[in-house]
Amino acid sequence: MQRLIPASEPGVWRQALAPLGALDASYLPQYHLAYALRVPHSRPLLWHFSCAGQHFLYPFLLTPVVLGSVTTPYFDVSSVYGYTGPIASTADSRFIADAWTAFDAYTARQRVIAEFVRFSPFNGNQGLAHPQSCVLANRTLAVSRLPTSRAALLQSLSAKTRNMLRKAGQAGLVARELPLPQYLPQFRALYDATMARKQALEFFLHDDAYWQQLLALGPQGLRLFGSFSGARLVAAAMAVVDGASGLYHLGASLNECAPPGAGNLSLFALSCGLMESGVEFLNMTGGRTTDPNDALLLFKRSNANGTAIFHIGKRIVDPLAYNAVATQWQQLQGSPPDTGKIVFWRP
Protein backbone atom coordinates (compact mmCIF):
# COMPACT_ATOMS: atom_id res chain seq x y z
CA MET A 1 0.00 0.00 0.00
CA GLN A 2 1.11 3.53 -0.68
CA ARG A 3 -0.64 6.81 0.07
CA LEU A 4 -0.07 10.54 0.48
CA ILE A 5 -1.31 12.15 3.68
CA PRO A 6 -1.64 15.95 3.82
CA ALA A 7 -0.61 17.68 7.03
CA SER A 8 -4.09 19.20 7.07
CA GLU A 9 -5.17 15.75 8.34
CA PRO A 10 -3.01 15.70 11.49
CA GLY A 11 -4.81 12.77 13.09
CA VAL A 12 -4.21 10.52 10.08
CA TRP A 13 -0.60 11.77 9.80
CA ARG A 14 0.19 11.01 13.43
CA GLN A 15 -1.55 7.63 13.26
CA ALA A 16 0.68 6.70 10.31
CA LEU A 17 3.80 7.70 12.28
CA ALA A 18 2.77 5.76 15.40
CA PRO A 19 4.33 2.37 14.42
CA LEU A 20 7.73 4.04 14.04
CA GLY A 21 8.19 4.75 17.76
CA ALA A 22 10.10 7.79 19.02
CA LEU A 23 10.64 10.39 16.31
CA ASP A 24 12.17 13.83 16.03
CA ALA A 25 9.72 16.56 17.00
CA SER A 26 10.14 18.01 13.50
CA TYR A 27 7.96 15.19 12.12
CA LEU A 28 4.81 16.67 13.67
CA PRO A 29 2.14 17.66 11.12
CA GLN A 30 1.48 20.99 12.86
CA TYR A 31 5.17 21.86 12.53
CA HIS A 32 4.99 21.08 8.82
CA LEU A 33 1.94 23.28 8.41
CA ALA A 34 3.77 26.14 10.14
CA TYR A 35 6.89 25.82 8.00
CA ALA A 36 4.89 25.47 4.79
CA LEU A 37 3.74 29.04 5.39
CA ARG A 38 7.37 30.10 4.82
CA VAL A 39 7.64 28.40 1.41
CA PRO A 40 5.16 29.89 -1.09
CA HIS A 41 2.73 27.44 -2.71
CA SER A 42 4.22 24.42 -0.91
CA ARG A 43 2.13 21.45 0.26
CA PRO A 44 3.25 19.50 3.36
CA LEU A 45 2.77 15.80 2.67
CA LEU A 46 3.61 12.45 4.26
CA TRP A 47 4.34 9.63 1.83
CA HIS A 48 3.52 6.23 3.34
CA PHE A 49 4.60 2.90 1.87
CA SER A 50 3.67 -0.32 3.67
CA CYS A 51 4.04 -4.01 2.91
CA ALA A 52 3.78 -7.15 5.06
CA GLY A 53 3.37 -5.14 8.24
CA GLN A 54 6.38 -2.87 7.66
CA HIS A 55 6.25 0.87 7.09
CA PHE A 56 8.32 3.50 5.26
CA LEU A 57 7.36 7.14 5.78
CA TYR A 58 8.77 10.29 4.27
CA PRO A 59 7.46 13.77 5.11
CA PHE A 60 8.26 16.61 2.72
CA LEU A 61 7.09 19.83 1.12
CA LEU A 62 5.99 19.54 -2.48
CA THR A 63 6.70 22.89 -4.12
CA PRO A 64 6.35 24.14 -7.72
CA VAL A 65 9.57 25.19 -9.44
CA VAL A 66 9.26 28.91 -10.14
CA LEU A 67 11.94 30.92 -11.94
CA GLY A 68 11.30 34.50 -10.95
CA SER A 69 7.85 35.17 -12.37
CA VAL A 70 7.88 32.07 -14.59
CA THR A 71 6.15 28.94 -13.30
CA THR A 72 7.48 25.72 -14.80
CA PRO A 73 5.57 22.41 -15.00
CA TYR A 74 7.98 20.89 -12.46
CA PHE A 75 8.18 20.42 -8.68
CA ASP A 76 10.77 19.79 -6.01
CA VAL A 77 10.55 17.92 -2.72
CA SER A 78 12.34 19.23 0.36
CA SER A 79 12.39 18.76 4.10
CA VAL A 80 11.01 21.35 6.47
CA TYR A 81 13.49 23.71 8.12
CA GLY A 82 14.18 21.18 10.83
CA TYR A 83 15.22 17.55 10.96
CA THR A 84 13.21 14.78 9.31
CA GLY A 85 13.92 12.63 6.25
CA PRO A 86 12.71 9.10 5.48
CA ILE A 87 12.09 6.70 8.35
CA ALA A 88 11.25 3.00 8.36
CA SER A 89 10.11 0.30 10.76
CA THR A 90 12.74 -2.11 9.43
CA ALA A 91 16.27 -1.97 8.05
CA ASP A 92 15.52 -4.75 5.54
CA SER A 93 17.29 -3.67 2.34
CA ARG A 94 14.75 -5.24 0.00
CA PHE A 95 11.85 -3.45 1.70
CA ILE A 96 13.71 -0.11 1.61
CA ALA A 97 14.54 -0.62 -2.07
CA ASP A 98 10.88 -1.40 -2.87
CA ALA A 99 9.79 1.72 -0.99
CA TRP A 100 12.13 3.95 -2.99
CA THR A 101 11.06 2.31 -6.25
CA ALA A 102 7.45 3.15 -5.43
CA PHE A 103 8.43 6.70 -4.45
CA ASP A 104 10.32 7.12 -7.73
CA ALA A 105 7.15 6.22 -9.61
CA TYR A 106 5.30 8.92 -7.65
CA THR A 107 7.95 11.58 -8.37
CA ALA A 108 7.89 10.70 -12.07
CA ARG A 109 4.11 11.19 -12.21
CA GLN A 110 4.39 14.42 -10.20
CA ARG A 111 7.25 15.74 -12.41
CA VAL A 112 9.62 16.20 -9.46
CA ILE A 113 13.09 17.19 -10.61
CA ALA A 114 15.07 17.66 -7.39
CA GLU A 115 15.13 16.61 -3.74
CA PHE A 116 16.72 18.23 -0.69
CA VAL A 117 16.64 16.38 2.65
CA ARG A 118 17.52 17.50 6.18
CA PHE A 119 18.13 14.32 8.20
CA SER A 120 17.35 13.96 11.90
CA PRO A 121 20.24 13.60 14.38
CA PHE A 122 17.74 12.15 16.86
CA ASN A 123 16.77 9.32 14.51
CA GLY A 124 20.12 9.07 12.69
CA ASN A 125 18.30 8.16 9.49
CA GLN A 126 20.75 9.33 6.82
CA GLY A 127 21.41 5.67 6.03
CA LEU A 128 17.87 5.47 4.63
CA ALA A 129 18.59 8.04 1.93
CA HIS A 130 17.70 7.28 -1.67
CA PRO A 131 20.56 5.29 -3.25
CA GLN A 132 21.20 8.13 -5.72
CA SER A 133 21.21 10.83 -3.05
CA CYS A 134 24.45 12.62 -2.20
CA VAL A 135 24.58 12.61 1.60
CA LEU A 136 26.85 15.21 3.19
CA ALA A 137 27.87 16.13 6.72
CA ASN A 138 26.75 19.76 6.84
CA ARG A 139 27.59 21.13 10.30
CA THR A 140 27.94 20.48 14.00
CA LEU A 141 24.89 20.80 16.24
CA ALA A 142 24.74 21.40 19.97
CA VAL A 143 22.66 18.70 21.65
CA SER A 144 21.91 17.54 25.17
CA ARG A 145 21.32 13.95 26.12
CA LEU A 146 19.32 14.75 29.17
CA PRO A 147 19.95 12.92 32.47
CA THR A 148 17.32 12.44 35.16
CA SER A 149 18.11 15.21 37.63
CA ARG A 150 18.83 18.93 37.61
CA ALA A 151 22.03 18.37 39.55
CA ALA A 152 23.31 15.89 36.96
CA LEU A 153 22.35 18.22 34.11
CA LEU A 154 24.08 21.18 35.74
CA GLN A 155 27.23 19.13 36.34
CA SER A 156 27.28 18.06 32.67
CA LEU A 157 27.57 21.69 31.50
CA SER A 158 30.82 23.62 31.20
CA ALA A 159 32.33 25.45 34.18
CA LYS A 160 31.83 28.74 32.32
CA THR A 161 28.11 28.09 31.91
CA ARG A 162 27.70 27.08 35.55
CA ASN A 163 29.39 30.35 36.47
CA MET A 164 26.99 32.32 34.25
CA LEU A 165 24.05 30.61 35.93
CA ARG A 166 25.43 31.59 39.33
CA LYS A 167 25.74 35.19 38.13
CA ALA A 168 22.14 35.12 36.95
CA GLY A 169 21.04 33.97 40.39
CA GLN A 170 23.16 36.63 42.11
CA ALA A 171 21.53 39.27 39.87
CA GLY A 172 18.13 38.14 41.12
CA LEU A 173 17.00 36.58 37.84
CA VAL A 174 14.31 33.92 38.06
CA ALA A 175 13.31 31.49 35.28
CA ARG A 176 10.08 29.60 34.83
CA GLU A 177 7.88 28.00 32.21
CA LEU A 178 5.45 30.44 30.61
CA PRO A 179 1.94 29.33 29.63
CA LEU A 180 0.92 29.71 26.01
CA PRO A 181 -0.85 31.41 24.35
CA GLN A 182 -0.94 33.95 27.20
CA TYR A 183 2.75 34.82 26.96
CA LEU A 184 3.02 34.70 23.17
CA PRO A 185 2.62 38.50 22.70
CA GLN A 186 5.47 39.19 25.13
CA PHE A 187 7.68 36.59 23.53
CA ARG A 188 6.90 37.89 20.02
CA ALA A 189 7.82 41.42 21.02
CA LEU A 190 11.10 40.20 22.54
CA TYR A 191 11.83 38.01 19.51
CA ASP A 192 11.05 40.72 16.95
CA ALA A 193 13.27 43.20 18.82
CA THR A 194 16.08 40.63 18.89
CA MET A 195 15.82 39.99 15.15
CA ALA A 196 15.78 43.71 14.38
CA ARG A 197 18.85 44.25 16.56
CA LYS A 198 20.72 41.48 14.81
CA GLN A 199 19.54 42.62 11.34
CA ALA A 200 18.23 39.12 10.68
CA LEU A 201 17.16 38.00 7.23
CA GLU A 202 13.48 38.29 6.35
CA PHE A 203 13.22 34.49 6.54
CA PHE A 204 13.53 34.71 10.34
CA LEU A 205 10.65 37.15 10.71
CA HIS A 206 7.31 35.47 11.38
CA ASP A 207 3.79 36.67 10.65
CA ASP A 208 0.58 36.10 12.63
CA ALA A 209 -0.30 32.94 10.68
CA TYR A 210 3.02 31.29 11.57
CA TRP A 211 2.67 31.96 15.29
CA GLN A 212 -0.92 30.77 15.32
CA GLN A 213 0.04 27.54 13.55
CA LEU A 214 2.78 26.91 16.11
CA LEU A 215 0.17 27.21 18.85
CA ALA A 216 -1.70 24.34 17.18
CA LEU A 217 1.06 22.08 18.57
CA GLY A 218 -0.72 22.39 21.92
CA PRO A 219 0.69 22.90 25.44
CA GLN A 220 2.73 19.68 25.36
CA GLY A 221 4.07 20.26 21.84
CA LEU A 222 5.13 23.90 22.18
CA ARG A 223 6.96 24.95 25.36
CA LEU A 224 8.21 28.39 26.37
CA PHE A 225 10.60 29.28 29.21
CA GLY A 226 11.65 32.76 30.28
CA SER A 227 14.06 34.59 32.58
CA PHE A 228 12.71 37.54 34.55
CA SER A 229 14.31 40.50 36.24
CA GLY A 230 11.54 41.45 38.59
CA ALA A 231 8.42 41.50 36.44
CA ARG A 232 10.34 42.08 33.21
CA LEU A 233 10.95 39.28 30.71
CA VAL A 234 14.62 39.60 29.71
CA ALA A 235 15.28 36.34 27.84
CA ALA A 236 13.24 33.40 26.60
CA ALA A 237 13.57 30.10 24.76
CA MET A 238 10.93 28.10 22.87
CA ALA A 239 10.98 24.40 21.98
CA VAL A 240 8.93 22.00 19.89
CA VAL A 241 8.46 18.70 21.73
CA ASP A 242 7.24 15.21 20.92
CA GLY A 243 7.77 12.39 23.39
CA ALA A 244 11.49 11.86 24.01
CA SER A 245 12.57 14.47 21.46
CA GLY A 246 12.88 18.23 21.94
CA LEU A 247 13.89 20.84 19.37
CA TYR A 248 15.01 24.31 20.42
CA HIS A 249 13.10 26.47 17.97
CA LEU A 250 13.37 30.18 18.80
CA GLY A 251 15.11 32.32 21.38
CA ALA A 252 15.30 35.99 22.28
CA SER A 253 16.86 38.39 24.76
CA LEU A 254 16.15 41.94 25.86
CA ASN A 255 19.30 43.51 24.42
CA GLU A 256 23.03 43.04 24.20
CA CYS A 257 23.28 44.40 27.76
CA ALA A 258 20.78 41.97 29.28
CA PRO A 259 21.66 40.88 32.84
CA PRO A 260 24.60 38.43 32.88
CA GLY A 261 23.48 34.84 32.39
CA ALA A 262 19.90 35.66 31.34
CA GLY A 263 20.14 33.63 28.13
CA ASN A 264 21.92 30.77 29.88
CA LEU A 265 19.24 30.69 32.56
CA SER A 266 16.34 30.48 30.09
CA LEU A 267 18.07 27.62 28.22
CA PHE A 268 18.81 25.80 31.48
CA ALA A 269 15.16 26.20 32.55
CA LEU A 270 14.06 24.86 29.17
CA SER A 271 16.42 21.87 29.45
CA CYS A 272 15.24 21.09 32.98
CA GLY A 273 11.57 21.48 32.13
CA LEU A 274 11.80 19.17 29.13
CA MET A 275 13.90 16.65 31.04
CA GLU A 276 11.31 16.50 33.81
CA SER A 277 8.54 15.79 31.28
CA GLY A 278 10.38 12.83 29.72
CA VAL A 279 12.45 14.40 26.95
CA GLU A 280 15.72 12.52 26.54
CA PHE A 281 17.31 14.32 23.58
CA LEU A 282 17.29 18.09 23.14
CA ASN A 283 18.56 19.47 19.85
CA MET A 284 19.83 23.01 20.49
CA THR A 285 20.58 23.21 16.71
CA GLY A 286 23.61 24.87 15.15
CA GLY A 287 25.06 28.23 14.28
CA ARG A 288 24.28 30.76 11.60
CA THR A 289 27.03 29.28 9.40
CA THR A 290 28.86 25.98 8.96
CA ASP A 291 31.94 27.40 10.70
CA PRO A 292 32.77 25.24 13.76
CA ASN A 293 33.68 28.49 15.56
CA ASP A 294 30.39 30.21 14.71
CA ALA A 295 29.56 32.43 17.71
CA LEU A 296 25.95 31.23 17.97
CA LEU A 297 27.03 27.58 17.84
CA LEU A 298 29.61 28.18 20.57
CA PHE A 299 26.94 29.76 22.79
CA LYS A 300 24.59 26.83 22.22
CA ARG A 301 27.37 24.30 22.83
CA SER A 302 28.11 26.01 26.15
CA ASN A 303 24.50 25.35 27.17
CA ALA A 304 24.40 21.73 25.98
CA ASN A 305 26.32 18.64 27.06
CA GLY A 306 27.18 17.19 23.66
CA THR A 307 27.26 17.55 19.90
CA ALA A 308 25.89 15.77 16.84
CA ILE A 309 26.54 16.00 13.12
CA PHE A 310 23.77 17.30 10.88
CA HIS A 311 23.53 15.54 7.51
CA ILE A 312 21.80 16.72 4.35
CA GLY A 313 20.93 14.89 1.14
CA LYS A 314 20.83 16.24 -2.41
CA ARG A 315 19.44 14.46 -5.45
CA ILE A 316 18.67 15.42 -9.02
CA VAL A 317 15.59 13.30 -9.63
CA ASP A 318 15.11 14.04 -13.34
CA PRO A 319 18.44 15.13 -14.90
CA LEU A 320 17.00 16.07 -18.29
CA ALA A 321 14.29 18.28 -16.85
CA TYR A 322 16.68 19.71 -14.25
CA ASN A 323 19.19 20.71 -16.93
CA ALA A 324 16.39 22.27 -18.99
CA VAL A 325 15.36 24.36 -15.98
CA ALA A 326 18.99 25.40 -15.44
CA THR A 327 19.20 26.51 -19.07
CA GLN A 328 15.94 28.43 -18.76
CA TRP A 329 17.26 30.10 -15.59
CA GLN A 330 20.40 31.23 -17.41
CA GLN A 331 18.33 32.66 -20.25
CA LEU A 332 16.13 34.58 -17.81
CA GLN A 333 18.86 35.72 -15.41
CA GLY A 334 21.78 36.16 -17.77
CA SER A 335 24.05 33.99 -15.63
CA PRO A 336 24.26 30.28 -14.77
CA PRO A 337 22.52 29.08 -11.60
CA ASP A 338 24.35 27.99 -8.48
CA THR A 339 23.61 24.28 -8.75
CA GLY A 340 25.56 23.70 -5.54
CA LYS A 341 22.29 24.78 -4.02
CA ILE A 342 20.25 21.93 -5.42
CA VAL A 343 16.97 23.92 -5.43
CA PHE A 344 18.66 27.03 -6.82
CA TRP A 345 15.36 28.61 -7.83
CA ARG A 346 14.36 29.13 -4.19
CA PRO A 347 14.86 32.67 -2.81
PyMOL commands that set and color helices and strands:
alter all, ss='L'
color gray80, all
select helices_A, chain A and resi 10-20+25-27+29-36+93-110+126-128+150-156+159-170+184-197+202-204+208-215+262-276+295-302+319-333
alter helices_A, ss='H'
color red, helices_A
select strands_A, chain A and resi 2-6+43-51+54-67+70-78+87-88+112-118+134-145+174-177+222-229+232-242+245-253+281-285+306-316
alter strands_A, ss='S'
color yellow, strands_A
deselect
rebuild
show_as cartoon
